[in-house]
Amino acid sequence: MRWIGRCLYNYATFTGRAPRIEFWLFASLFVILTTVAGRVDQLVGEPVTVALRMGMMELVVTLMLILPLVSVCARRLHDTDRSGWWMLLMYAPYLGWLVSQDGSRRELLSLGAFVLGFVALVILLALPGSPDQNRFGKPPAA
């Protein structure tokens, strides 16, 4: 529980480093809560798409947790001695996919780029952190 609390406490801290357990527990919590919120949207009645194909409850949960998720992702990348900008591997193609949702080949190409970027980012986030101090600071306390 303290790992999740650290993410929420450092919700907008993009400096420093985060251990794997901190990132993966918070990312798991994000996926679980947004999935449950999406299911609640469906159970409450006719799902109303508010934005990005999300219902109201799912959108609220996502907006509440997206900044802490992005910041812990940046800190996790820092732990592997990489810039937080590596997150663009996933987010840039995702934005392209959102823009090109017209059933064209661009949509399929953008979705493929998103999936490849997502897989590459997951691999980077799963790598062990630098055991010693790196350009982003000292190793995180376990």
C-alpha positions, 0 to 999 in steps of 0.5 A, a space after each residue: 500500500 505504501 508504494 501506491 501512496 508514494 505515487 499519489 504523494 508524488 503525483 506530479 514529481 517527474 524527477 528522481 527514480 522509482 523502483 519496479 514495484 512502485 510502478 507496476 503496483 500503481 499501473 495495475 491499480 490504474 488498469 483495475 480501477 479504470 476497468 471497474 469504472 468502465 464496467 460500472 458505466 455499462 451496468 448503470 445504463 446505456 453507456 454515454 461516451 463522453 470522451 475517447 470512447 469512455 463513459 463518465 465514471 471511467 473518464 473521471 477515474 482516468 483523469 484522476 490517476 493519469 498524472 500520477 501514472 505518467 509521473 511514476 512512469 517517467 521516474 521508472 524510466 529514470 531508474 533505468 537511466 532513460 529519459 521520461 520522453 521514452 513514453 512517447 514510444 506509446 503516446 505519439 502513435 496513440 494520438 495518431 490512432 485517435 485522430 485517424 479513426 475513420 476506418 482507413 489504412 491510417 487507422 490500422 497503421 497507427 494502431 500497429 505503431 501504438 502496439 509496437 510502442 506499447 510493447 517496447 515501453 513495457 520492456 523498458 519499464 520491466 528492465 532492472 534499474 541502475 544499481 548505482 547513482 545515475 544522472 537522475 539520482 541515487 537508487 530508490 529506497 526499497 
